[in-house]
Each structure stands twice: as structure tokens, then as C-alpha cells.
Amino acid sequence: MHPLALLKAKKKASAPPLTHPPQFPERLPGTLWGIAAYFNPASYRNRLINYRKFRAASRRQGLKLIVVEVAMDERPFDLANDDAEQIIQLHTSDVLWQKERLLSIALSHLPPDCDKVVWVDTDILFQEDDWIAKTCTLLEKYMVIQPFAAAIQLPRTHPTRKRNRSLHTTGKAFPCIAHQWAITSPHHFRLTYCGHPGYAVAARRRILEEVPFYDRMILGGGDALIMGAFLGIPIEENFIIDYYPAHLLLDAREWTEHMASIVRGSVSFVDGRIHHLWHGRQEKRYYIERAAILHPFDPRTDIRIDDNGCWAWATEKPILHEQVRHYFWARDEEGGNTPSFESLRIRELEKKSVNEHSKIAWLEEALRRKTTWSNVTLAYERRTKTWLKEMLENERAKNAWLEEEMTKKSALAEAALADERRKTAWLEEEMTKKSALAEAALADERRKTAWLEEMISALHMQNTSKEERIQTSPSAQRQPTAVPLFAQCAESFFDRRIPRLLPRGSRRRTIALRLLTWMIPS
């Protein structure tokens, strides 16, 4: 054997066997619940009839179901309280494809013990009664399961009798995508990529809680996008939706890559069949034509979630809104020979043309009336302008007079201010002079006081020496006191030195004599 061939054989023997689809075992001891969306903006009668058939069969098979129903504006709801284990009923005013948005609402209402969820269309019938148990078993191996292998599109009129455990029908059969994925190699599958991506899909609940449904496909097509993400098909290779606008697919790219990194192609199927109840011809789904409507649609700015959690328009694009709305009537799900989608658009354009002509005529009449009114208004405006000019001139004259008066008053105020400043200077000068005189008088009084103290001290010493002489003389007892002599000396001193300060007979002089007499001892 060639050495290179031997090396290849060893490498092939040592490589682990590949499993397709990949399995990621996980124990799921909880329950499986079904979720569904019910919205009927065109009020098709067979929608409710198909739902009742679906619910009767799924209830008999043991499916616990949560349904979110949306009614337009103030229309009454179609479903009754016993049509599911839990029914959430909402109102909305804008017509858009709400399926994935409603499934997200139903997902948030699942009970805590639910760890497996299946979202189903309400117009299918499962032929295998044990599909729920098989789906639960397979979900412990694979992350995503389509609970059927093939779907049969039933004709408008079909029997519902069972023969040998199979529904006797002459409808068209085709496989589901999960079946084709499981029996085909990934490389070959990318080249063929056939099968139905929706009708019913089951998954582990934690996957949908980590990455909720992508719900911005406002004209349908969400099934193909979501299943492509489960299989790991890049969005640019998903030719089922490659005719949608590039900006819409670009918005979904991040979501698909995130979902693909979690599921990693772990998708399988349940061996069984479902029957799709008739609600219109397939060619009237307009799968290609509806994508052209979405070219002006921006999924990040044109829609918003309203107070009930449903999609609503967020921008003013009336043509887009009307075309999306008309799509639901063009589907003709009751087979009433409704005109084609294109003819509906032409009819709508003709209607708009008539409305536009009426609007133009109305605008012309309104313009004529407005012109007449404008002439009257113009004359009034001219008179008003003349009056305003006169008022302006008067105001200018008044302002000139006020400025002149203000100038005169300013001059008077400045003169008064100068006078006040001169007066203040004179007062300050007078205060300075009086302060100098007061200081001079104070200094004179201080000198006089010092002189008086000096004189009083001298007299006190003189009297003291006289008393000592008198006391030492033998005739001291017979001598009169020195007070009269002292008083005479003081009187003489006052007359000679300070006659004005202490005039004779004044009270001040009397007080001074008494004070001196008191201060000088006898």
C-alpha cells in the first residue's frame, strides 16, 4: 500500500464519526405546550371554521394550547373562552402580519413547568395521534423538531373519513424542511433546499427565551427566516426569502447568526403527516409580489409596538400602509374570485386618482375663495399699515420730547448734585474749623486746669506752713482761723487773673471758693 494511502486510512479510522443532524441530549422533565396566533383582518369566515377543526383534533390528541387573538379596531373577537386552555385577546388598528409578534406574547404566558413549546398554524390536522409524545422524546436529543415529515394540502372540498389510519384525500403532498435536512448531507441540502419551513415547529423553551422570535416580517415569510437560522443557513443563501429587500434581511442577519450559534443545525422531524386545510389558492399568496411592497419599508423606524404589544405603524408612508393592507384582501382565502393583487392595486390607484381630482377641484375652489378673502385682507392690511405708520410717527415725536425732557432734568439734576457737593464741602470745612476751635478750647481748658491745680497746691502748702507756725506759737489758741484770709486771697486772685471765668457774685465763683475751702484744711 502506498504510504500516503496508509496515512489517510489511519486518519480516517482515528476521526470520530459525524452525526447528522447533530444531537445535544438534554433531560426535559417538564410539559409541552402549544402556542398559536389568530388574526383575521379581512374577516374570512373559513379562518374560524378551520380553527375549530384544528382545535377539536389537537384537544383530542392532548395538546395544551395558548392562543393570542387580535381583532381589528372595535370588532368583536371570534374565539370563545373554551377554544383553548388560555386565550389572550387584544385589539389593534393597523393591518400588518402579526404572527411572530403574537407568538412572542404567547411565549411570555407559558406556565413555569413548561420546558418544551410547539408553535402551530391553526389550519392543520395531525394524522398521528401520538405526535406529542414522539415530539417530546425527540426534543431530548435535538433542539428543534418539526412534528411531521410530510404535509398534504387538502383541496377546497375533501372528505374527512379515515381509512386504515390515514386520511383519504387527493391533495398535493410535499415534505417538511426538517425531513429533507435529516436525509440529505448539509452540502447537498444547501443546493436543493426544498420543503416547507412552517406549519408546526417545536423547540426547547430556553432557546426561545434566549433568542425570541424575529417578528419584523410584516407581510409573512417569518417561518422561512426562522427555520433557516435553525439550520445554520446564511441569510444570503436562503433563497426562499432572498427576494425580500436587502435592508430587511440585513436587519435580520444578527438575529439569524445568534440563533444559528445556539441550535447549530440540531433539527429533526417526527415521522408522520399533517393535512393543511384549504383557505385559498397558493398562487394568491403572492410570495414574490408581496416582497416588492416592502422596498420602502425600514424595519427599525417604520413600525412600533403599541400599548397592547402589537405592531403598529410609526411613520407616515400612506402608500406602503395601503399596499400592506390590500395584500390581506388579495389573498382571497374564501375563493370568491377576488381580483388579483395587481388589479387591486390598479383599482386602488384609479380610486386615488378620482379622489385626487376631487381634491384638486376642491383646492381650486378654496384657492378662489382664499384669493377673494386675501384681497379684502390686503386692503385691511394696507389701512392697518397706514395707521401703524401714524402711530409710529407719534411714538417717535413722543420719544423725542421725552428725550428732551430727560436731558433738561438731567442738567437740573447735575446742577443740584454740584450744589450739594459744594454744600457738603463747605460743611466739611466748617466742621474742620469747629474741630480746630474745639481742640484749641480744650487745650486752653487743660492749661487752665493745670494752672489751677498748681495754684491750689501752692496755697495748700502755704496754709500748711502757717498752721504749723500758729500751733507752735503760744498765742495760737487766741488767733482767728486762716479761712477768712484764704478766702480774701482767693477773691483777690480771681479778680486779678480770671474775672471773666469766675465773675464776682456768680454761682461758679461761690462753688470754687467752697471747693477750695473744703480742700484746704483749717
MIKOL-119096 format. One record per residue (C-alpha): x, y, z; residue in one letter. Coordinates in steps of 0.5 Angstrom, whole numbers, plus 500, padded with zeros to 3 digits. Each point is the difference from the previous one (the first is absolute). Example, Ala and Ser with C-alpha at 12.3 -4.5 7.8 and 13.67 -1.06 7.14 Angstrom:
! MIKOL-119096
525491516A/502507498S/
This chain:
! MIKOL-119096
500500500M/502507498H/503504507P/495506498L/494495500A/502497506L/501506504L/493502497K/497494502A/503501507K/497507501K/493497497K/500495506A/502505505S/495505499A/493500504P/494498496P/496506498L/493500502T/495504495H/495503503P/505502506P/497497506Q/500504507F/497496505P/496503506E/495498505R/494504500L/495497505P/495506499G/494500496T/499502493L/495506498W/498502493G/499508498I/497503494A/498506497A/493502498Y/499507496F/495501494N/500507498P/496498493A/494496504S/501494497Y/494495502R/505494499N/505502505R/496499506L/497493496I/507498499N/502502507Y/494496503R/502493496K/507501503F/499501507R/495494500A/505496497A/506503505S/496499506R/498493499R/508499499Q/501503507G/503507497L/500505506K/500507496L/500507501I/497505494V/501507499V/495503496E/500507497V/494504498A/500506495M/497507504D/494498504E/498494496R/497494505P/505494501F/499494496D/502495505L/497498507A/503498506N/499493499D/504500494D/507499503A/503499507E/502507500Q/497506496I/503507499I/496505496Q/503506498L/498506495H/504504495T/498505495S/506499495D/500494495V/506496500L/503493500W/500499508Q/501492500K/507500503E/498506505R/494497503L/505493501L/504504504S/495503504I/497493501A/507497502L/500505506S/494497502H/502493501L/500496507P/506499504P/500492499D/501501492C/506499497D/498498493K/496504495V/497499494V/497506495W/495497495V/496503495D/492500502T/498497493D/504493500I/498493503L/505495502F/498493498Q/505496505E/496501507D/507498504D/504506496W/500504507I/504494504A/504499494K/502507500T/502501507C/504494499T/504503494L/501506504L/504497505E/505498494K/499506495Y/499507502M/495502494V/494495498I/495500494Q/495495503P/498498493F/504497494A/495502494A/495505499A/494499496I/496506497Q/493498500L/495502494P/494505502R/495494500T/503494503H/497494504P/503499508T/499493500R/505496503K/502493496R/506496503N/502505505R/501505494S/496506498L/497498493H/502506496T/502502493T/504506502G/507502498K/506497505A/507503501F/505499505P/502505506C/507503500I/502496506A/499494497H/504502494Q/505502504W/501494504A/500495494I/505505496T/507502501S/501507502P/504502494H/494497495H/495503504F/502507499R/500498493L/493498500T/497503506Y/493498499C/494498505G/495504504H/503504506P/494501504G/493497502Y/503498506A/506500504V/502498507A/507502504A/503500507R/497506503R/506503503R/502501492I/495505499L/500503507E/508502498E/498502493V/493502499P/496499493F/502505495Y/494504499D/501505495R/498497493M/494504500I/497496493L/502493503G/506496498G/502499507G/500492500D/505500495A/504505503L/500497507I/501492497M/506503496G/503502506A/499494504F/503496494L/506505500G/499502493I/503507499P/494505498I/503502494E/500492498E/493500502N/496500493F/493499503I/501508502I/506502496D/495505496Y/498504506Y/503507501P/508500502A/499505505H/494495504L/505494499L/506504503L/496502506D/498492501A/507498499R/503501507E/494496503W/501494495T/507500502E/499500507H/494494499M/505496496A/505500505S/496497505I/496495496V/506498496R/495496495G/498495505S/493500496V/496493499S/493498499F/494495502V/498495495D/493502499G/496504495R/495506501I/495503496H/499507498H/493503500L/498504494W/500507500H/501503494G/505498494R/507500500Q/501505495E/496505503K/505500506R/505505495Y/506497503Y/504504495I/496506499E/499502508R/508501500A/499506495A/496503505I/505500506L/505504496H/499507503P/499496507F/505502505D/499494506P/504505505R/496506499T/493499497D/497495505I/499501507R/497495506I/493503502D/497500507D/497493499N/507497498G/498500492C/504503494W/497507498A/503505495W/505505503A/501504493T/495504495E/501496494K/493499497P/501496494I/504495504L/495499505H/494500495E/504494496Q/501496506V/493501502R/498498493H/504494500Y/496496505F/494501496W/503498493A/502493504R/492498498D/500495505E/493498499E/501499493G/495506498G/503502493N/503506503T/504504495P/508498500S/504504504F/503505494E/493501498S/498502507L/506505500R/498503494I/493501502R/502503506E/504505496L/494501496E/496502506K/506504503K/500504493S/493501501V/501503507N/506504497E/496503495H/494502505S/505502505K/503505494I/493503499A/499501507W/507503501L/499505494E/493502503E/504501506A/505504497L/495504496R/496502507R/507501503K/502505495T/494504501T/501500507W/507501499S/498507496N/496502506V/505498505T/505504496L/496507500A/499499507Y/508499501E/501506496R/496504504R/503497506T/507501498K/498508499T/497500507W/506497502L/505505497K/496506503E/501496507M/507499499L/501508498E/496502506N/504495504E/507503497R/497507502A/499498507K/506497501N/504506497A/496504505W/502495506L/507500498E/500508500E/496500507E/505495502M/506504498T/497506504K/499496506K/507497500S/503507499A/496502506L/502494504A/507501498E/500508503A/496497506A/506495501L/505505499A/497505505D/499494505E/507498499R/502508502R/496500506K/503493502T/507503499A/498507504W/497495506L/506496500E/505507500E/495502506E/501494503M/507500500T/500507502K/496499506K/504494502S/506504500A/497505504L/497495505A/507497500E/503507502A/495501505A/501493503L/508501500A/498507504D/496497505E/505495501R/505505501R/496504505K/498494504T/508498501A/501507502W/494500505L/503493503E/507504500E/497506504M/496495504I/506496502S/504506502A/494503504L/500494504H/507500501M/500507503Q/494499504N/503493503T/507504502S/495506503K/496495504E/507497503E/502506502R/494502503I/500493504Q/507502503T/498507502S/498501507P/494504498S/497495494A/494499504Q/498507500R/502501493Q/494500495P/500495494T/503500494A/494499496V/498507499P/507502498L/500495495F/493502497A/503507499Q/506498497C/496495495A/495506499E/506505498S/503494496F/493499496F/499508499D/507500497R/501494496R/493497498I/495506501P/496497493R/500493502L/498501507L/497507501P/498502507R/494498503G/499495495S/498493502R/506497497R/504504504R/497498506T/501493498I/507501499A/501503507L/496495504R/504494496L/507504502L/498501507T/498492500W/506498497M/505504504I/499498508P/499506505S/
